[in-house]
Amino acid sequence: MASRELKKFNENQIEIINNSVALAEELVSEHYKMSANQWLRGRYDVKTLADLAADEIVHGPFAQIIRYEAKKKDTFLGSSTYDFYKICLQDHAILAVLAKTPLMQLFSFSLYILTHELIHIVRFGQFLQNFNATEDEKLEEETRVHEQTYQILKPLRVPGLNEVFHFYIKWRNSIQNL
C-alpha cells in the first residue's frame, strides 16, 4: 500500500505529536541525567508518514528506528562519520489503535512511543545495546525499554496514560511470558 493511501496525521495531530516529542525529550534527558551538550541533538530526527520514504514505512509497529551514517558538512575524513537515527512514526498504525481503543489519547500514546524510541537511541549511543543485536537480544531489550518507559512516565498525570500502560503491560513482564 502506497504511503498516500495510508491514513496520516492531520495538522492538529501533528501539533500533538510535536508536543509529545518535546516532553519525551525532556523526560528522557532528565532520566539519563544528560546535559544539553550531552543530549542527542543533531543525532536523530522524528518523522511522520508524510515525510517517510517507501522503505521506512512498516505495517505493525507504531514506530521504527533506522540508523544512517552521517557526516558533518565539509568533512572528508571517514573518522568524522557518526550514527544518525531516524524515528519513523507510523501514523496509520497509531491511528488504527486509537480508533479501536477510545480511552487512549494521541498525546499519551505518542508520548509513550516517543519516550520508548528515545530510550533506545540513548542506549545505542551509550553502547548499552547493540543496534545489530540478535533477535533474542532485541526481544530482551524491548522488555527492558518498556519497563524503563513505564518508570519514566509513571509519575506523570497525563489523561489516557493509564490506558497506554495497560495496552503495553505484557511487554513489562518477563519475556518468557510473551
Secondary structure, DSSP 4 states (H G I P E B T S, - for coil): --GGGS----HHHHHHHHHHHHHHHHHHHHHTT--TTTS-TTSEEEE-GGG--GGG--SSSSEEEEEEEEE-TT---GGGEEEEEEEEE-HHHHHHHHHH-TT--HHHHHHHHHHHHHHHHHHHHTTSS-TT--HHHHHHHHHHHHHHHHHHHTT---TTHHHHHHHTHHHHS-GGG-
